Amino acid sequence: MAIDSNPISNSLADPNSITSRWGITASEYTIDGKQVDLQDLMVDVSKNRAVAVEGEVEPLSTRIRERNARLEALGEALSEMTQFQAAFDDDDSGEDDGHGWFGQETADVLRSLGYVPVAGSATGDRDERPDFYYDVNNPTQYSAKKKVVEGMIQRLKSEIDGLNNESQLDMSRLQQLVDRRDESYSTATNLMTAISDTRANLIRNL
């Protein structure tokens, strides 16, 4: 958007100028080759400001949606791992693995946190089973030793807490941007209404 300001004296010398036609006692401006007065300039500035803010709102909204999806996955994984942990007997040692299995989606979340399962079996000596493994006979079933499960749960909780803190900051930022965008559109609308009313009154008085 190219904006040029010209002295009033030049505008007054031009019978077709906005100053001559409307009696505007201010400098005139040119936006993209079109002559406008100060009010029109402010409308254009307000519109451009709203568009610029909108450009920040969209990626921030996308980030919030993606984070919410991640939080949902983490929450579901935490719920399943908490249930899995509850299956341990109180006197189970840290080397014992669970009395059951947890599923593929939870295992995928745990992988994203750095836990790598290996092939294993629920048969044989429990103490000799891997810390975190999938069933060789059914690769969509997973198990882990008690001490590892406790660490997994703490890691899930920590990840959730961290994302919740980020979410609060982003939601606050999003609200500020939305308020700024709405204010800019409102300003542009009010200015256009005022300009229309003013020019209508001038025309009636000609």
N, C-alpha and C positions, 0 to 999 in steps of 0.2 A: 504494500500500500504506500504509494508515493504521495506525500503531503507537502504542498508549497504554500507559504504565507506571503501575501502581497500587501503593500501599504494601502491605507484607506484612500489616499489621494489618487492612486491609480484606479481604484474601483469606482470612485466618483466620476472619473473622466470617461468611464465606459457606460453608455446609456443602457446596455444590456446586463450590467453587473447586478449581482444580488443586492448590493448596497443601494443602488439606484432604484431597483424594482421594489424592494421590501423595506428600505429604510433601516437596514441593519447597521448599527454603529460599531462595527468590529471588523477585524481583518477577515478577508475571505481566504478560502483554502481550496486546493485542488486535490481530489482523491481519485487516483487512476484516470486522470484526464477530465474528470467531471468537477465543475465548480460547485462548491458547497459553502454554507455559512458555518458559524461556530456550533450551532445546535445540531446541524447535520453531521458535523465532524464528531461531536460527542456521541451521537447515536452509533456511528460507525465504530468508534473506539469501544463502546460498551458491547457491541455485537462481537467484535474481534476478541475482546477479553473473555466473553462467555465461551466462545469457540476454543480459545486457548485452555481455559479451565476444563472444558469437556474433554480435551485431549489428555488431561491428567486423570480424569475420573475413570475413563474406560480401562486403562491398564491396571489401575489400583483396584477396581472392582473385580477384574479377572484374577488378580493375585489373591484377593479375599476369598473368592469362590474356590480357587484351587486349595488354599489353606484349609477352608472348611471341609473340603472333601478329604484332605489328609487327616484332619482332626477326627472326622467320623471313622476313618479306617483305623486310626490309632485307638480310639475309644472302643471299637468292637474287638480289636485284638486284646486290649487290656481286660475287657470283660471275660473273654474266653480264657485268657491266661490266669485270671483270678479264680475262675471256676476250676481250672486245671490244678492250680495250687491247692485248692480246698480238698482235692482228692487224696492228698498225701496224709498219711497217718501222723499224729503228733510226734511219735517216736521214730519216724523215718529219718534216716541220716541224709546228709547232703548229697550222698552218692546215689541215693535211690531215684529212680525215674517214676513218672506218673502212672497211675492206675487207669490208663486210657490214652486217648490221643487228642490232639487238637488239629485244626484243619489247615488247608492250603492257604487261604487268605491271610490268616494270622501268621503263618510261616513266611509269607511274602513280605509282610510288614516287618517281621523280625529280621529278615534278610536285608531290608533297606536300612536297618539300624546297625548292620555289621555282623549279625549272627549267621554263621554258615553251617547248615546241617550236613551231616554225612550219612551214608547208608548204614543202617543198623537193623537189629532184630529185637523183638520183645522176648525172645526165648533165651535160655541160658542164664548165666550168672548176672544179676542186675548190676553188680558193682563193675562189671567189665563192659557194660554198654557205653556207647559214646555220650558225651555231655549233651549234645543236641543232634538228633538223627531223625531220618524218615524211614518208614517201614519198607524193607526191601521187597516185601510182597504186595505193598500198597503204597506207592510213592506220594500219595496225597494225604497220608496220615503221618503225624509228627509227634515226637515225645522229647523230653529233656529231663535231666536230673534236677533234683530239688534245689540245689544251690544255684544252678543256672537259671531256673525258673524265677527264683527270687530276684536275681540280677536283671532278668528280662523285664519283670514287672516294674522295677525301679527305673529302668531305662525308658520304658513306655510312659510312665508318669512324668519323668523329666522332660521328655519330648513334648508331651501335651502341654505342660506348664509353659515351656518356652514359646510354643506356637500361640497359646492363649494370650501371652503378653504382647507378642507381635500383632495379634489380631486386634487387641484393644487400641494400640497405637494407630493401626491402619484405619480402623473404624472412626477414630477421632479425626484423622486426616481427611477421610472421605466426607464426613459431615461438614468439615470446613470448606472443602472444595464445592460440595453441593450448594452450600449457603452462598458462596461467592458466585457460582454460576447463576443461581436464581436471582441474586441481587443484580447481576449484570443484565440479564434478560429483562428484569423488572425496570431497571434504569432506562434501557433502550426503549421499552414500550411506553414508559411515562414521557420520555423525551419526544417520541414520535407523536403521542397524543397532544402534547403541549404545542409542538410545531404545527400540527394540523389545525388546532383551535386558533392559534395566533394568526396563521395565514388566512384562515377562513374569515376571521374578524377583519383583517386588513382588506381583503377582497370586498367584503360588504361595505366597507367605508370608502372605497374608491369612488 
